Amino acid sequence: MTVGRRLERGLLVGAGLVALAIVLPLGVLVRDGWAPLRNADARASAAGTLPDGLAREMVVAVTQLGAPLLLEVLALLLCLLLVRRKRARLAAYVGLTVFGAQALSFTTKLIVERVRPCEGLVSCPITTSFPSGHAVGAAAFWTALAVVLLPLVGKRAWALLLIPPVVALTRVLLGVHYPSDVTAGLLMGGCWAAACTAVFSAWRAQDVGHEVPLEEGMDDVGEREQSARTR
């Protein structure tokens, strides 16, 4: 394994450890109603929520980049396209990354059961607040899409990782999440995506027999090379 690949794998594993070290304690503090965190979140939410107007309407449009249902539909369509092009492993990577993150988010919401800051408003979502599903989904989906696009556009694909923080900010500006909700969401979705990337990268390397740079794709390299040798 090259130094670059060791560094890349180490960063991915490190991301997962960061998630465990931050998200789990944060969830416990939120569930237990720790006063300093609760008060800080309440102040930030009250100060950051936008009033009705053009700016709020623009933020509502931008926040759709993390809408769970939209991202799930896009992920499903992408998986079907990849399967049709005989890139089943890449499709499995996208599916596990996106739908696994949403399942993790849903489970955590059920456990923590935090009330949203917009409770009582007609436009307030009915789901619980911690973590932000938009932030989780955006971090997972746009990371997976960046990995898929790496072989096509190179490192420019990583620019997609700017989208999840923007989505997270919109949730606070709309007053439907606290800052700790979106922070946990970004960490949870991003670290889940990093873990999936590490697993599928290692799986691919095992089949091929050597390390392959992530920029060369997350598809079925091993199967295609083996097929080419047997022709």
C-alpha positions as CSV (number, residue, x, y, z in Angstrom):
1,M,0.0,0.0,0.0
2,T,1.5,3.4,-1.0
3,V,1.9,6.2,1.4
4,G,-0.9,8.2,-0.3
5,R,-3.3,5.3,0.0
6,R,-2.4,4.7,3.7
7,L,-3.0,8.4,4.3
8,E,-6.4,8.3,2.5
9,R,-7.5,5.1,4.4
10,G,-6.3,6.7,7.6
11,L,-8.3,9.8,7.0
12,L,-11.4,7.8,6.3
13,V,-11.1,5.7,9.4
14,G,-10.3,8.9,11.4
15,A,-13.5,10.4,10.1
16,G,-15.5,7.5,11.6
17,L,-13.8,7.9,15.0
18,V,-14.6,11.6,15.0
19,A,-18.3,10.7,14.4
20,L,-18.2,8.4,17.4
21,A,-16.4,10.8,19.6
22,I,-18.7,13.8,18.8
23,V,-22.1,12.6,17.6
24,L,-22.8,10.0,20.3
25,P,-22.0,12.3,23.3
26,L,-23.8,15.1,21.6
27,G,-26.9,12.9,21.2
28,V,-26.7,12.0,24.9
29,L,-26.5,15.7,26.0
30,V,-29.4,16.6,23.7
31,R,-31.6,13.7,25.0
32,D,-30.7,14.6,28.6
33,G,-31.5,18.3,28.0
34,W,-28.1,19.5,29.2
35,A,-28.8,23.2,30.0
36,P,-25.7,24.9,28.5
37,L,-26.2,23.2,25.1
38,R,-30.0,23.7,25.2
39,N,-29.6,27.4,26.0
40,A,-26.9,28.0,23.4
41,D,-29.0,26.3,20.8
42,A,-32.1,28.3,21.7
43,R,-30.2,31.6,21.5
44,A,-28.6,30.7,18.2
45,S,-32.0,29.5,16.7
46,A,-33.8,32.7,17.8
47,A,-31.1,35.0,16.4
48,G,-30.6,33.1,13.2
49,T,-34.2,32.4,12.0
50,L,-35.1,34.5,9.0
51,P,-38.5,36.3,8.9
52,D,-40.9,35.9,6.0
53,G,-39.7,37.5,2.8
54,L,-37.6,37.1,-0.3
55,A,-34.5,35.9,1.6
56,R,-36.4,33.2,3.4
57,E,-38.0,32.1,0.1
58,M,-34.5,31.8,-1.5
59,V,-33.3,29.7,1.5
60,V,-36.3,27.4,1.2
61,A,-35.3,26.8,-2.5
62,V,-31.7,26.1,-1.5
63,T,-32.6,23.7,1.3
64,Q,-34.2,21.3,-1.2
65,L,-30.6,20.2,-2.1
66,G,-30.9,18.2,1.1
67,A,-34.5,17.1,0.9
68,P,-34.5,13.4,2.0
69,L,-37.2,12.3,-0.5
70,L,-35.5,14.1,-3.4
71,L,-32.1,12.6,-2.6
72,E,-33.5,9.1,-2.2
73,V,-35.2,9.4,-5.6
74,L,-32.0,10.7,-7.2
75,A,-30.0,7.9,-5.6
76,L,-32.4,5.3,-6.8
77,L,-32.3,6.6,-10.3
78,L,-28.5,6.7,-10.2
79,C,-28.3,3.1,-8.9
80,L,-30.6,1.9,-11.7
81,L,-28.4,3.7,-14.3
82,L,-25.3,2.1,-12.9
83,V,-26.8,-1.3,-12.8
84,R,-27.9,-0.9,-16.4
85,R,-24.3,-0.1,-17.3
86,K,-23.1,-3.2,-15.5
87,R,-21.5,-1.3,-12.6
88,A,-23.3,-3.2,-9.8
89,R,-20.7,-2.6,-7.1
90,L,-20.7,1.2,-7.7
91,A,-24.5,1.0,-7.5
92,A,-24.3,-0.9,-4.3
93,Y,-21.9,1.8,-2.9
94,V,-24.3,4.6,-3.7
95,G,-27.3,2.7,-2.3
96,L,-25.6,1.8,0.9
97,T,-24.2,5.2,1.4
98,V,-27.4,7.1,0.8
99,F,-30.1,4.8,2.2
100,G,-27.9,3.6,5.1
101,A,-27.4,7.2,6.2
102,Q,-31.1,7.9,6.1
103,A,-31.8,4.7,8.2
104,L,-29.2,5.8,10.7
105,S,-30.7,9.3,10.9
106,F,-34.2,7.9,11.4
107,T,-33.1,5.5,14.1
108,T,-31.3,8.3,16.0
109,K,-34.3,10.6,15.7
110,L,-36.4,7.9,17.4
111,I,-33.9,7.5,20.2
112,V,-33.2,11.1,21.0
113,E,-36.8,12.5,20.4
114,R,-35.9,16.1,20.4
115,V,-38.6,18.7,19.8
116,R,-38.0,21.1,17.0
117,P,-37.5,24.9,17.7
118,C,-40.5,25.6,15.4
119,E,-43.0,23.5,17.5
120,G,-46.5,24.8,17.2
121,L,-46.1,26.5,13.8
122,V,-48.2,25.3,10.9
123,S,-45.1,24.9,8.6
124,C,-43.1,23.0,11.2
125,P,-42.0,19.5,10.1
126,I,-43.6,16.7,12.1
127,T,-40.4,14.6,12.6
128,T,-38.1,15.1,15.5
129,S,-35.2,17.5,15.4
130,F,-31.9,15.6,16.2
131,P,-30.1,15.0,13.9
132,S,-31.1,17.0,10.9
133,G,-32.2,14.6,8.2
134,H,-31.4,17.2,5.5
135,A,-27.9,17.5,6.8
136,V,-27.4,13.8,7.1
137,G,-28.8,13.1,3.6
138,A,-26.9,15.9,1.9
139,A,-23.6,14.9,3.4
140,A,-24.1,11.2,2.4
141,F,-25.5,11.8,-1.1
142,W,-23.2,14.6,-2.3
143,T,-20.2,12.7,-1.0
144,A,-21.2,9.6,-2.9
145,L,-21.9,11.5,-6.0
146,A,-18.5,13.2,-5.8
147,V,-16.9,9.7,-5.6
148,V,-18.9,8.5,-8.6
149,L,-17.9,11.6,-10.6
150,L,-14.2,11.5,-9.7
151,P,-13.1,9.5,-12.7
152,L,-15.0,11.8,-15.1
153,V,-14.1,15.3,-13.8
154,G,-11.2,14.7,-11.5
155,K,-10.7,16.4,-8.1
156,R,-13.2,19.1,-9.2
157,A,-15.9,16.6,-8.1
158,W,-15.0,17.4,-4.5
159,A,-16.5,20.8,-4.9
160,L,-19.9,19.0,-4.3
161,L,-18.9,18.8,-0.7
162,L,-19.6,22.5,-0.3
163,I,-23.3,21.7,-0.7
164,P,-23.9,19.9,2.6
165,P,-22.7,22.8,4.9
166,V,-24.9,25.2,2.9
167,V,-27.9,22.9,3.3
168,A,-27.2,22.6,7.1
169,L,-27.1,26.4,7.4
170,T,-30.5,26.7,5.6
171,R,-32.1,24.5,8.3
172,V,-31.0,26.9,11.0
173,L,-32.0,30.0,9.0
174,L,-35.5,28.5,8.5
175,G,-35.8,27.9,12.2
176,V,-36.6,24.1,11.9
177,H,-33.3,22.9,13.5
178,Y,-30.9,23.9,16.2
179,P,-27.2,24.3,15.4
180,S,-26.3,21.0,17.2
181,D,-28.9,19.2,15.0
182,V,-27.2,20.2,11.8
183,T,-23.7,19.7,13.2
184,A,-24.5,16.1,14.2
185,G,-26.2,15.6,10.8
186,L,-23.2,16.7,8.9
187,L,-20.8,14.5,10.9
188,M,-23.2,11.5,10.8
189,G,-23.8,11.6,7.1
190,G,-20.2,12.5,6.1
191,C,-18.6,9.9,8.3
192,W,-21.0,7.2,7.2
193,A,-20.1,8.1,3.6
194,A,-16.4,8.0,4.5
195,A,-16.8,4.6,6.1
196,C,-18.7,3.2,3.1
197,T,-16.0,4.6,0.8
198,A,-13.3,3.0,2.9
199,V,-15.0,-0.4,2.8
200,F,-15.7,-0.4,-0.9
201,S,-12.3,0.8,-1.7
202,A,-10.7,-2.0,0.4
203,W,-13.1,-4.5,-1.3
204,R,-12.0,-3.3,-4.7
205,A,-8.3,-3.4,-3.8
206,Q,-8.7,-7.0,-2.5
207,D,-10.3,-8.2,-5.8
208,V,-7.8,-6.4,-8.0
209,G,-4.8,-7.4,-5.9
210,H,-3.4,-3.9,-5.5
211,E,-4.4,-0.5,-4.3
212,V,-6.3,1.6,-6.9
213,P,-6.5,5.4,-6.5
214,L,-10.0,6.6,-5.6
215,E,-9.8,9.0,-8.6
216,E,-9.9,5.9,-10.9
217,G,-13.4,5.0,-9.7
218,M,-15.3,2.9,-7.2
219,D,-16.6,0.5,-9.8
220,D,-16.0,-3.2,-10.5
221,V,-12.4,-2.9,-11.5
222,G,-11.5,-6.4,-10.3
223,E,-14.2,-8.1,-12.3
224,R,-13.4,-6.3,-15.5
225,E,-9.7,-7.0,-15.2
226,Q,-10.3,-10.7,-14.5
227,S,-12.7,-10.8,-17.5
228,A,-10.1,-9.2,-19.7
229,R,-7.4,-11.7,-18.7
230,T,-9.7,-14.7,-19.5
231,R,-10.5,-13.5,-23.0
